[in-house]
Amino acid sequence: MASYRGLSGFDLIVVGLGGMGSAAAAHASSRGKRVLAIEQFQPAHDQGSSHGQSRVIRLAYFEDPAYVPLLQRSYELWRRLEAQTGRRLLMMTGGLMIGAPDSDVVAGSVQSAREHQLDHELLDAAGIRRRFPAFTPDPGSVALFEREAGVVFPEEAMRAHLDIAVDNGAHLHFDERVEDWSVGSSGRIDVRTSKGRYECEQLILAPGSWAADLFKIDWLPLEVEPQQLYWFEPAGGETPFLPDRFPIYIWDLGGGVQVYGFPADDHGRVKVAFFRSRVTGEHALRAALGPCVPALAGGVLVATVSCKYTLTPDQHFVIGHHPDFANVVIASPCSGHGYKFASVVGEILADLAVDGTTRHPIALFSPLRFNN
């Protein structure tokens, strides 16, 4: 990636070039703004939240129906980005939301699907087993199946957004850590880094797990929690887990325990993890998978990677203007379900920084909800 030094005056600076910051840099630079984007690591690094080769994308969103319009726009933008860059960013495998009928995952997905008239099917346990034999649900389990669910490839997607940013004239600085920022009496923003100082009119902060320090909002409750991702070679081979016969899934096991997973990758490895769960470890994961996906529970562990979730108490995002500075935009689309939204979050952050507002519904994500 291109890098420029000795530059001081910018319309806009983006701090953090992970999933959200790379998208923000692409969108803001496409609007003719002189953009500097600063990242403390190398492109598509593995020190934050936006790595691991695959992330779930889905429309029937159990977390809250309010997310669905954002997801619909996100799909549009991902496909546009694919067309612009020639990179493969999405793989539609279908998706299963599995559990008891009244579980958060199933009931919430059904609510979103019905409220937004999304194409979906409801399957009983026999239907799940018949369609997807690698799954072995108990008789009381059901699932919502949607065809427009699958995988987004985060490293490829970040590189695609960075390509667009460079094509639009953005200046990208890597291996440069932002140490401080301040807003002067004139409203100009001074950004100090490990390698220099820069000025700008607008600032977007999308620093991932470093948000608590860089946001400078004492009352904002952000907690960083490590999560572990696992890849197994399934017992009996990869065939039942190939993308044309094994969808992405989230399985609500009850008691606050949820697991999620993916089809086999190009190397025959199947990725699975706990979903926002305090339960951890390989043995706990195998025990959880035993009744559900036995070929994974008995498979060979071939890789494991950690990532960092930045969590809010209500598990919704933080997106909006800084409560003290109208020309600073903060973004923590977090709590372990944010990456699929990166394309539309980039658009929202550019809207807020350039236009001062956005047409997208983001009231749910206001940082001010925690200031009481």
C-alpha positions in Angstrom: 0.0 0.0 0.0 1.2 3.5 -0.7 2.4 5.6 2.2 3.1 9.3 2.4 5.0 11.3 5.0 5.5 15.0 5.8 1.8 15.8 5.2 -0.1 17.9 7.7 -3.4 19.3 6.5 -6.3 16.9 5.7 -10.0 17.2 5.4 -10.4 14.0 7.4 -8.3 11.5 9.3 -9.4 7.9 9.9 -7.8 6.1 12.9 -7.7 2.4 12.5 -7.8 0.4 9.3 -9.5 -2.7 10.4 -12.9 -3.7 9.1 -14.7 -0.4 9.9 -11.8 2.0 9.3 -10.9 0.6 6.0 -14.5 0.9 4.8 -14.7 4.5 6.2 -11.5 5.5 4.3 -12.9 4.1 1.1 -16.3 5.8 1.4 -14.9 9.2 2.6 -12.2 9.4 -0.1 -14.8 8.5 -2.8 -16.5 11.8 -1.9 -13.5 13.9 -2.9 -12.1 14.5 0.6 -8.4 14.6 1.3 -8.1 11.6 3.6 -5.3 10.3 5.8 -5.9 6.9 7.4 -3.5 5.6 10.1 -3.0 2.0 11.3 -0.6 0.8 14.0 -0.1 -2.6 12.3 0.1 -3.9 8.7 -2.9 -4.3 6.4 -5.4 -7.0 7.4 -3.5 -7.8 10.6 -4.4 -10.4 13.2 -4.2 -8.3 16.3 -7.8 -7.1 16.5 -11.3 -8.3 15.7 -11.5 -8.5 11.9 -9.5 -11.6 10.9 -9.9 -15.3 10.9 -10.6 -15.9 7.2 -14.3 -16.0 7.4 -17.2 -14.2 9.1 -20.9 -14.9 9.1 -23.3 -12.8 7.1 -27.1 -13.2 7.6 -30.3 -11.2 7.2 -32.8 -12.7 9.7 -31.1 -11.0 12.6 -32.0 -12.3 16.0 -30.2 -9.5 17.9 -32.9 -6.9 16.8 -35.0 -6.4 13.7 -33.6 -2.8 13.6 -30.4 -4.2 12.1 -32.1 -5.7 9.0 -32.3 -2.5 6.9 -28.6 -2.0 7.5 -27.9 -5.6 6.5 -29.8 -5.2 3.3 -27.7 -2.1 2.4 -24.5 -4.0 3.6 -25.2 -6.8 1.1 -25.6 -4.2 -1.7 -22.3 -2.6 -0.8 -20.4 -5.8 -0.5 -21.5 -6.9 -4.0 -20.7 -3.5 -5.4 -17.2 -3.7 -3.8 -16.8 -7.1 -5.4 -17.6 -5.7 -8.8 -15.3 -2.7 -8.3 -12.3 -4.7 -7.2 -12.7 -8.1 -8.8 -12.1 -9.7 -5.4 -14.4 -12.5 -4.1 -15.8 -11.2 -0.8 -19.0 -13.3 -0.3 -20.0 -16.9 -0.5 -23.7 -17.7 0.0 -24.1 -21.1 1.7 -27.4 -20.5 3.4 -27.7 -20.2 7.1 -29.3 -22.2 10.0 -30.4 -20.5 13.2 -30.9 -23.5 15.5 -32.3 -24.1 19.0 -35.5 -24.5 21.0 -38.4 -22.6 19.4 -38.4 -20.0 22.2 -34.6 -19.6 22.2 -33.1 -16.1 21.5 -31.5 -17.3 18.3 -34.6 -18.9 16.8 -37.4 -16.7 18.2 -35.4 -13.5 17.4 -34.6 -14.7 13.8 -38.2 -15.5 13.2 -39.3 -12.1 14.4 -36.8 -10.3 12.1 -37.7 -12.5 9.1 -41.4 -11.9 9.6 -41.2 -8.2 10.3 -39.1 -7.5 7.2 -40.7 -10.2 5.0 -37.5 -12.0 4.5 -37.4 -15.3 2.5 -37.0 -18.1 5.0 -38.1 -21.6 6.0 -38.8 -23.2 9.4 -37.4 -26.7 9.8 -38.1 -29.3 12.6 -35.4 -31.6 13.8 -36.2 -34.2 11.2 -36.0 -31.6 8.5 -32.6 -30.4 9.7 -31.2 -33.9 9.7 -32.6 -34.7 6.3 -31.4 -31.6 4.6 -28.0 -31.3 6.4 -27.0 -34.8 7.7 -23.9 -33.5 9.5 -26.2 -31.9 12.1 -27.8 -34.1 14.8 -30.4 -32.0 16.6 -32.4 -33.4 19.4 -36.2 -33.9 18.7 -37.1 -30.6 20.4 -34.8 -28.4 18.2 -36.0 -26.4 15.3 -34.3 -24.0 12.9 -34.8 -21.0 10.7 -33.1 -21.5 7.3 -32.4 -18.6 5.0 -30.7 -18.9 1.6 -29.3 -15.4 1.7 -26.8 -16.1 4.4 -23.2 -17.2 4.2 -19.6 -16.1 4.5 -17.8 -12.8 4.1 -14.0 -13.0 3.8 -12.7 -10.3 6.1 -9.1 -10.1 5.0 -10.0 -9.9 1.3 -12.7 -7.3 2.1 -10.4 -5.1 4.0 -7.9 -5.2 1.2 -10.6 -4.4 -1.3 -11.6 -1.3 0.8 -8.0 -0.2 1.0 -7.7 -0.6 -2.8 -10.6 1.7 -3.3 -9.2 4.2 -0.8 -5.9 4.3 -2.6 -7.6 4.6 -6.0 -9.5 7.6 -4.6 -6.3 9.3 -3.5 -6.3 8.5 0.3 -3.0 8.5 2.1 -2.5 5.3 4.1 0.0 5.1 6.9 0.9 1.7 8.4 3.0 0.8 11.4 2.2 4.1 12.9 0.4 4.4 16.2 -1.9 7.2 17.2 -0.9 8.4 20.6 -3.2 11.3 21.2 -5.7 13.8 19.5 -7.1 17.1 20.6 -9.5 19.7 19.2 -8.3 23.3 19.3 -10.3 26.5 19.9 -10.6 26.9 16.1 -12.1 23.5 15.8 -9.1 22.0 13.9 -8.1 18.6 15.2 -4.5 17.8 16.0 -3.5 14.1 15.8 -0.2 13.0 17.3 1.3 9.7 16.3 4.5 7.7 16.9 5.9 9.2 13.7 4.5 12.7 13.3 1.6 15.2 13.8 -1.3 15.9 11.5 -4.2 18.3 11.3 -7.6 17.7 10.0 -11.2 19.1 10.0 -12.9 15.9 10.8 -11.8 12.8 12.6 -13.2 9.2 12.5 -12.1 6.9 15.3 -12.5 3.2 14.5 -9.7 1.7 16.7 -11.3 -1.7 17.6 -10.2 -2.9 21.0 -8.2 0.3 21.6 -11.5 2.3 21.6 -11.7 2.8 25.4 -8.4 4.8 25.4 -8.8 6.6 22.1 -12.4 7.7 22.5 -11.7 9.7 25.7 -15.2 9.1 27.1 -14.9 8.0 30.7 -18.5 6.8 31.1 -18.6 4.7 28.0 -18.6 1.0 29.2 -16.5 -0.9 26.7 -15.0 -4.3 27.7 -12.4 -6.2 25.7 -12.8 -10.0 25.8 -10.6 -12.5 23.9 -12.4 -15.1 21.9 -10.9 -18.3 20.4 -11.6 -19.6 16.9 -11.0 -23.3 16.1 -10.4 -25.3 12.9 -11.0 -29.1 12.9 -10.5 -31.8 10.3 -13.8 -33.6 10.8 -13.9 -37.3 11.6 -15.0 -39.2 8.5 -13.7 -36.5 6.1 -14.8 -33.1 4.8 -17.4 -34.2 2.3 -20.5 -33.6 4.5 -19.1 -30.1 5.3 -18.5 -28.8 1.8 -20.2 -25.4 1.1 -22.8 -26.8 -1.2 -24.2 -29.1 1.6 -23.2 -27.5 4.9 -24.5 -23.9 5.7 -23.2 -21.4 8.2 -25.1 -21.8 11.5 -25.6 -20.4 15.0 -26.8 -23.0 17.5 -28.4 -21.9 20.8 -27.7 -24.7 23.2 -29.5 -23.1 26.2 -28.0 -21.7 29.4 -26.4 -18.8 27.5 -24.2 -21.1 25.4 -24.2 -20.6 21.7 -21.8 -22.0 19.0 -21.4 -21.0 15.4 -19.6 -22.4 12.5 -18.8 -22.6 8.8 -18.5 -25.0 5.9 -15.1 -26.6 5.1 -12.5 -24.2 3.7 -10.3 -24.9 0.7 -8.0 -27.0 2.9 -10.8 -29.2 4.2 -10.8 -27.5 7.6 -14.0 -26.6 9.4 -14.1 -23.5 11.6 -16.2 -23.3 14.8 -16.3 -21.2 17.9 -18.4 -20.2 20.9 -20.6 -17.2 20.2 -20.2 -14.4 22.8 -19.9 -17.0 25.5 -18.0 -17.1 28.8 -17.5 -20.8 28.2 -14.0 -21.4 26.7 -11.5 -24.0 25.7 -11.2 -26.9 23.3 -12.6 -29.5 25.7 -15.7 -27.4 26.4 -16.2 -26.8 22.7 -15.9 -30.6 21.9 -18.4 -31.3 24.7 -20.9 -28.7 23.3 -20.5 -30.1 19.8 -20.8 -33.7 20.7 -24.6 -34.0 20.6 -24.9 -31.5 17.7 -22.1 -32.0 15.2 -20.4 -35.2 16.3 -17.9 -35.3 13.3 -16.4 -32.1 14.5 -16.5 -33.0 18.2 -14.4 -36.1 17.2 -12.2 -34.3 14.7 -8.6 -33.4 14.8 -7.9 -29.8 15.9 -5.5 -28.3 13.3 -5.5 -24.6 14.1 -6.7 -22.0 16.6 -6.6 -18.2 16.5 -7.6 -15.6 19.0 -9.4 -12.4 18.3 -10.7 -9.5 20.5 -14.3 -8.7 21.0 -15.1 -5.2 22.3 -18.4 -5.6 24.2 -21.1 -3.1 25.4 -23.5 -4.1 28.2 -26.4 -4.3 25.8 -24.4 -5.9 23.0 -25.4 -3.2 20.5 -22.9 -1.1 18.5 -21.6 2.4 19.4 -21.8 4.7 16.4 -22.2 8.4 16.4 -20.7 11.8 17.0 -18.4 12.2 20.0 -20.5 13.7 22.8 -18.0 16.5 23.3 -16.8 17.2 19.8 -19.2 17.6 16.8 -16.4 17.0 14.3 -15.2 13.7 15.8 -17.1 10.5 14.9 -16.7 7.3 16.9 -17.3 3.8 15.9 -17.3 0.5 17.9 -19.6 -1.8 15.9 -18.8 -4.5 18.2 -19.9 -7.2 20.6 -18.9 -9.9 18.3 -21.4 -9.4 15.5 -20.2 -6.4 13.7 -18.0 -7.4 10.7 -20.8 -8.2 8.3 -21.9 -4.6 8.6 -18.5 -3.1 7.8 -19.5 -2.0 4.3 -22.5 0.0 5.4 -20.8 1.2 8.6 -18.1 2.8 6.4 -20.8 4.6 4.5 -22.4 5.7 7.8 -19.1 7.0 9.2 -18.4 9.0 6.0 -22.0 10.4 6.1 -21.5 11.6 9.7 -18.1 13.1 9.1 -18.8 14.7 5.7 -22.5 15.6 5.9 -23.1 15.6 9.7 -25.9 13.1 9.5 -26.9 9.9 7.8 -30.1 8.5 6.3 -29.4 5.1 8.0 -31.2 4.2 11.2 -28.6 4.3 13.9 -30.5 5.6 17.0 -30.0 2.2 18.6 -26.2 2.8 18.6 -26.0 6.2 20.1 -23.2 6.5 22.7 -25.4 8.8 24.8 -27.6 5.8 25.9 -24.9 5.0 28.4 -24.6 8.6 29.8 -27.0 8.4 32.8 
